[in-house]
Amino acid sequence: MKHPRLAFAAIVAAGALTAFTVASLWNSGPSYGAKSAAQWLKVYRTASLAEREDARDAFKSLGDQAVPYLFSVLTRPDRLSLARLYEKTDETERRAARELLGAIRPSAKVLMPRLKPWLSSSEDPRYLLAIDLLGTVGDGRSEAVPFLVQALGSTNRRYRIFATQSLEYFGAEARAAVPALIGALADPATRIRVIKALGNIGPEAKDAAPALERLLDSTDPRETLAVAAAFHKIRPEGNGLRLLIEAAGDPRSRMAAISELGELGPAAMPAVDALLEALKSDAGRNRVGGLQAITIADALRKVSPTNRTAISTLLDRLEETEAPERQNQAAGSMGMTAYGYLAASGKSDRLNIASRLVWLDPAEPHGLEVLVETLHSDPDPGTRAFAAYVLRQAGPGAREAIPALKAALNDKDKAVRRSAASALEKIELPGAK
């Protein structure tokens, strides 16, 4: 052979390509529908809100089956393999994998064997990641509690913060952590999350009541309101809810109190009248530039999912907003309240109010009219895609919007087309995942 070096290089290149192809196939994970886990992850990272919901639903359906793939994404940069030469896992991928594990809530049976080697020593470079991932455990999460209690007693501030953040999601299954959580109330770095974790444990955290009561005199109003909410969860017969209702009537503490009431959900049902009054009197804007009325309406939906009393007030607000052609036409972005997305451009008030109207009542005609109008004529593709996302969330009750969504399948923007297709699937096939 005249060129043995070239031949050898060709063989190596072919072998590398084959190994890369095999590794890529292996690393694509299980499939759901017509897409692999890797493809769904890309959708979750890069697509519209509606498609991200589709991806989240796909991973939830995969459940424990998706865990090995998501772990491979989280750890890929540390693996020594040929494929690593061709693959790059950036921070957005890792963040997405972590979020999806939180959505899946994998069983302890599947998750703990992967985390225990990292938890064996706080010197392990993945110890902090393991403490964070313990917060995603679903069935059997009590198995994770001893590891979180140990981290809660660490001298490392970050370990303590991540431990309390994980315990916050455990509810009553974190009952064994109550003594450690009571002790952690003295730590300013973790106090708010400790308060919330104790509240989420519920009546079985009754031993924490004296320590929590002392914090009601805190100079930090956030702590005071968090304690009031925790008290209501631990001792519903106490005065925690009354304190929150009173705070909701004070303009200085209104929105923080309403946030806590929303997190209480149906347990805050006696606060509905106070929330409705706040909705009627509000004229301010929240931190992402949207009407505070939207945040209040979202809290009402959490507290009383079937309550339609807020609709008349939202209709009044809809009439107060300017027609879209007279509003600022700057392209919009998406913001996030405690309970859901909202459009955050200068022209968004009308669209955000319409979104809450159809989330309260999917067939509400005024809200549907605004959303259909947006799909037809808004110049910003991001806003059109958001309108489709809202209709996706409304589900089968929004059937009147089907013609507009079918028309949007021919939109010049790919994200709008895909968002419309996602919404149609949810409206026409309500059982679709």
Secondary structure, 3 states (H helix, E strand, C coil): CCCHHHHHHHHHHHHHHHHHHHHHHHCCCCEECCEEHHHHHHHHHHCCHHHHHHHHHHHHHHHHHHHHHHHHHHHHHHCCCHHHHCCCCCHHHHHHHHHHHHHHCCCHHHHHHHHHHHHCCCCCCCHHHHHHHHCCCCCCHHHHHHHHHHHHCCCCHHHHHHHHHHHCCCHHHHHHHHHHHHHHCCCCCCHHHHHHHHHHHHHHHHHHHHHHHHHHHCCCHHHHHHHHHHHHHHCCCCCHHHHHHHHHCCCCCHHHHHHHHHHHHHHHHHHHHHHHHHHHHCCCECCCCCEHHHHHHHHHHHHCCCCCCHHHHHHHHHHHCCCHHHCCCCCCCEEECCCCEEECCCCCHHHHHHHHHHHHCCCCHHHHHHHHHHHHHCCCHHHHHHHHHHHHHHHHHHHHHHHHHHHHCCCCCHHHHHHHHHHHHHHHCCCCC
